[in-house]
Amino acid sequence: MGKKVAKANRGIPSKAEAFTEWYPFIVEAAELVDKRYPIKGMDVWRPYGWKTMRLIDGLTHAEMERTDHEEVNFPLLIPEVLLEKENALVARLKRAREEGVDPDELRDEEEEAGFKKEVYWVRHAGENELDVPMFLRPTSETAMYTMFPLWIRSHADLPLKVYQTVNTFRYETKQTRSFIRVREIHFFEAHTAHVDEADATRQIEQDLDIVDRLMHHLCLPVLKAKRPVWDTFPGAWYTIGIDAIMPNGRTLQVASCHHYRDQWAKAFDITYETKEATQAHVHQTTYGMSERLLGAVVGMHGDDSGLIMPPAIAPIQVVVCPLVRKNATVDTVAVSHDVADRLRQAGFRVKVDDRDLHPGQKYYDWEIKGVPLRLEVGPRDVEQGSVFAARRTGGKSPIPMDGLESGVRETLDAIAKELRVRAHAHVDEVVQPLPAWKDGSLETPVEDGRIYELAFDGSDADAERLERATGMGFLGDATEPYPEPRPCHATGEPTTRRVLMSRSY
Amino acid sequence: MGKKVAKANRGIPSKAEAFTEWYPFIVEAAELVDKRYPIKGMDVWRPYGWKTMRLIDGLTHAEMERTDHEEVNFPLLIPEVLLEKENALVARLKRAREEGVDPDELRDEEEEAGFKKEVYWVRHAGENELDVPMFLRPTSETAMYTMFPLWIRSHADLPLKVYQTVNTFRYETKQTRSFIRVREIHFFEAHTAHVDEADATRQIEQDLDIVDRLMHHLCLPVLKAKRPVWDTFPGAWYTIGIDAIMPNGRTLQVASCHHYRDQWAKAFDITYETKEATQAHVHQTTYGMSERLLGAVVGMHGDDSGLIMPPAIAPIQVVVCPLVRKNATVDTVAVSHDVADRLRQAGFRVKVDDRDLHPGQKYYDWEIKGVPLRLEVGPRDVEQGSVFAARRTGGKSPIPMDGLESGVRETLDAIAKELRVRAHAHVDEVVQPLPAWKDGSLETPVEDGRIYELAFDGSDADAERLERATGMGFLGDATEPYPEPRPCHATGEPTTRRVLMSRSY
């Protein structure tokens, strides 16, 4: 499998100079996916890519179990009538926002929200036209909230916290990119229902804590920002977007949390009996992530030799390469297998590469795939009672066979740490204060590859002016505001609101 | 979650007398799935059901890893043109069979095979009609075999062994039943390619060995039979069906293996360079299983108190119930949590039920869900240094706290063994020799709830006559023939072919 790719990938594009070429090249050369499937934007996950994604899923599932979420699995297909229900809700919320009134005062109207334009339709089965047209889920609010009223009766049933990992679909008309913009999306979604707004807010806080824990494993610094109103998920009270930062300075939303208050509950009639025996609507949240997490890992950590996998999600954490010397008295292949067995016993994911190839060719293959640690086993190493460790992040040193397991653990930890240091240095370099406004324009023009932060408490018109002047979008209010008030970029009034602007995927 | 169901399930139907009512009742009462989703035949997997299914998947995945299969994930949508390719192949094979000629001598014709009638079509996305109509995979031969020619170049790439666990779709017009006949199917499929027919045959042997290992965990005896020609998967050289036996004697195909020879390879142009530098077509196999495995577990092991989960796939293997006595000096709740912690440490899946409910109500809940082992922790048990173990298969005895872990392991093993003994006894009772043929009919009529075996080497017409006389279908040739020849049921000629007949789901 994959001979052709292995031969073809000799000339890896430069990541720094040609990221838009480097990315698709490396995704295929490392055999994460195959893009040659005959539908655009629907890639085949190859074993190495799928294993990586499943390891990321595994971390997510562990977090869900830790925080008392339960895993469910909903049907892929959703009847059209539920989309209409959602559209009516979204249209009403939009009008309420525009007119500055309470959405409860408005009635649903037949109005087209955007969703219909983004879904794949199933209207035929076999030779029949279906009585009830259905669509492929783009996300599962409507499917789930149809069932919630059947599951929630009283306050004792709350909070209800469920999640699923499923395939979702968006009819993308923009250019597709593996993991980043695809038409079939490997998607994680948690949905919760609570007794009141405050409890739902606590859930959002827990979600953001989970994000931090996951990103630590992925060695990915992220920006967390409360999206501006015009970029809030329709149907949400507010949305917090979690963005990774790609090497070209563009932000990539890898996760998002939505606080729905009781807006969906009212549309889907999700009520419960309170302790006081009255009926109340639940307050809801969602937390979503996708295969973009893998796209961010690829983009952030890779280099001109290929991927660099964070140890927590590396399908192969350690590759053991025996060095075979003619006339050697030591069986390095046998020792390599012993080393691998010991490490597997200790819980590491290990592969022995005893192919009859030049070591350089082997190293090249595993560098492209981003295996964090390579152990070379040569006759002299064996004689000296050690193996030679080459870190994918750079640097080589022997690890004594005595204490092999702890030596490997420490080395992998050091690699993860190095990835975090590099990634944070990148973010510190990329995120800069927005130049001041002077004489109708920015004092100095914005630079390519940067993200800007600014104290901001201005109007939507001010925001629009800044977006036009920079060619960038408002990511929103960083969840960590300035510790002390600063003058607003637009009005000069003091504010602690720290707003981020970026070009985003 | 689920209060309503818990209240409603007081009157469980009798399994022996009303299996067709018992089954759907128990599936919902145990909270495996919720059938109230607004599309018929598409159930919502609830946490308990999904966890069970994922544990079954976990066993399958372990077997796949053990046998060097690699996990992939293919797109759900398949372009229509590939279905036409498949249809042409199937139609040609069918004609070749009917005309008794080599299929290679026939050319493809525009002919409609059955598949088009069974798939869901995606012809629209957003407001557009798609240029290329697509369908939801019913299985992934066409999707995968489109990619195989890109992955297979030479004999060094073979065998290629991949698998995936995905959602598949069939437009069912028959009555749907949870797990057994659904429209969205949780499906496992392994696809392999080999240098020649013999190597593909060895793969089928490995598949059947894997089936045995999995069924041991599920405590399910199965029948393995090479399907008659008229029941062979279209496109296969031969099909081996693996059937579980439900309490009503009907067989339920839970898995199947197909030997494709080089028939698909010729249709999809999958060739490789041999060691002799010539080009040859690969030989292929598939091995499929589905959520029907869970349906069989429910049907085979349950009783009038609910499910009985085989320990290997029980989401909760042990439930610990503290008995709270007034004025007791022992904190049984604290001891219960200690017991649970010790067992979790040892790798068991454990839950403490410290709800403030009457013990009888608790026991009832966990019996419905089929938890194999209940540990009761009362003040006297604590004083005597033991816990009281109640097996879901019947029987109670104390387990000393000293050696708790090994006591629980032995008890769970005993429960699994008991399930196997019961299931095998059921099969031995159900499978009977077919009554002899006499004076134009069977000597004694067939009985309800039975499966029949017979020595058979007759013609298709003989088979048809028997099917008509019994109202049953030919399952095919058991993979274990008679050790000694017997006279054929139809012709009287000696044969070791052991043919099975049943009514099937």
Interface residues (C-beta under 8 A of the other chain):
Chain A: M1 G2 K3 K4 D34 R36 Y37 P38 I39 M42 D43 V44 W45 R46 P47 W50 K51 R54 E70 E71 V72 N73 F74 P75 L76 L77 P79 L82 K116 K117 E118 V119 Y120 W121 V122 R123 H124 A125 G126 E127 V132 M134 L136 A143 T146 M147 L150 W151 I152 R153 S154 A156 D157 L160 V162 N167 F169 Y171 T173 E184 H186
Chain B: M1 G2 K3 K4 D34 R36 Y37 P38 I39 M42 D43 V44 W45 R46 P47 W50 K51 R54 E70 E71 V72 N73 F74 P75 L76 L77 P79 L82 K116 K117 E118 V119 Y120 W121 V122 R123 H124 A125 G126 E127 V132 M134 L136 A143 T146 M147 L150 W151 I152 R153 S154 A156 D157 L160 V162 N167 F169 Y171 T173 E184 H186
